[in-house]
Amino acid sequence: MKKKLVSVFSALLLAGATQVTAADSDATGLTMPEEVMPQLRALLEQAMRQSPRVLDRNLDLAQAEADGYMARAASLPSASGYGTYQWQREKRLGVAETSNTDKLYYDVSVRQAVWHWGALEASRKIARIDLELANRNYAEAYRALAAEIRSTYLNLVVAKIAVRNADHSMRLAQDTLTRQQARYSANQITYGVIMQDQLRMDEASLSARRTRADLEAALSSFRSLIGDGQFSEADIPELIAEVSQAPVAPELVASSAVEAAESISIAEKEVARAKLGLVGPKYNLYPKLGVLAGVNRDEVKRDIVLYNKYQIDAWYVGLQVTWTIFDGFSTKGQKLAAYTRLRRAERKLESMREIVARGLERERANLGFTWDAYQIAKMRLRMSREGFDFVRDKATRGEASQEQVDQAQGNLNSTLYSAQAALAAYLNASVQYLSSRGMDPLGKPAVQH
């Protein structure tokens, strides 16, 4: 049993060491997760088509386009009409007889707004900005989703290693407990000693169940994230392939890097939109000019010969002035709300510039930190592997006990987990570095309506 476990872990380590490393990295020398795990690329492409988040962003785009139609409607001609037909019985003063009357009235008109003090143009510009913001937010959500899928996938690999290590520790604890129970039955140890081993077994069992539950929860979340309920634990790789190329992150020009950030561009658009939002409330109580044209008919028929039929047909064209003089302080509230939105947008832009500036430099520094941590973890893994091989060779010669082999195996499992976690952190840092600068190769969405 022990030899079989040792061979399995050794095979996994060799697999991790012999997988092909990334050859196609970008100009900065950064390796993306899908380059060392090709199966991830297919998952990303699939998720970008059917993930619930992508579908939600498509709905946001459709909503922005619909809002644009409504915003432009005030600037375009509007046609309307109505008609009335009624029958009535009349009794005229001084006339003994009553009469039956048919009455028909209709009106068809076309109206066109001409001058609203710039509010119409501002409304059209706001609609265009809203649509542009929806597209930019869609692209941002798309890049964020690509980064989250990669991060979650890497974490699944690390979680699977944790489950494997926990199961192995539980089996070792069970074997130790079994041996101690045999010694206790032979009166070689006391009950207190065996209780310590029982507690270690219970702790190992708890750890195994907990890591299993964590993996299943992460797996369920990943299925929802990519929109694929068939993705299973068997689809998760055993290890993340090693990365050999060190990152090359050039120095940043702080001001240009900040202004080029997509989040800054979005915040600037929101400020421009808020400024345009002041125009409508400012001139809400001003007179507004429009033109109209139409045709109507007023027709009455009576059954008395003297008043047999009365009909007027009219065609008209002219100017129309509408003027709301007082609206119960509604305009005042709209102005206050518009100025509040503008101040909030300006404060957000100012705060965003500071946040992005700090974040860009931090992400660049984090590349170096995570790479160095990965190199240290790899060295520890190499030392643990050599130590395990040394103890195993001594055991085959009868110079080391099984307990020493188990301890070396546990240390190897722990350093393997640490090395994979460090590699996952470095790959996530690479994704974040490229994504925040708009350089993510998967950060160019295809809009799906």
Secondary structure, DSSP 4 states (H G I P E B T S, - for coil): -HHHHHHHHHHHHHHHHHSPPP----TT----HHHH-HHHHHHHHHHHHH-HHHHHHHHHHHHHHHHHHHHHHTTS-EEEEEEEEEEEEEE-TT-SSEEEEEEEEEEEEEEEEEESTTHHHHHHHHHHHHHHHHHHHHHHHHHHHHHHHHHHHHHHHHHHHHHHHHHHHHHHHHHHHHHHHHHHHTTSS-HHHHHHHHHHHHHHHHHHHHHHHHHHHHHHHHHHHHT-TT--GGGS-SSPPP--SPP--PPP-HHHHHHHSHHHHHHHHHHHHHHHTTHHHHTTTS-EEEEEEEEEEEEEEESSGGG-EEEEEEEEEEEEEE-----TTHHHHHHHHHHHHHHHHHHHHHHHHHHHHHHHHHHHHHHHHHHHHHHHHHHHHHHHHHHHHHHHHHHHTTSS-HHHHHHHHHHHHHHHHHHHHHHHHHHHHHHHHHHHTT--TT-------
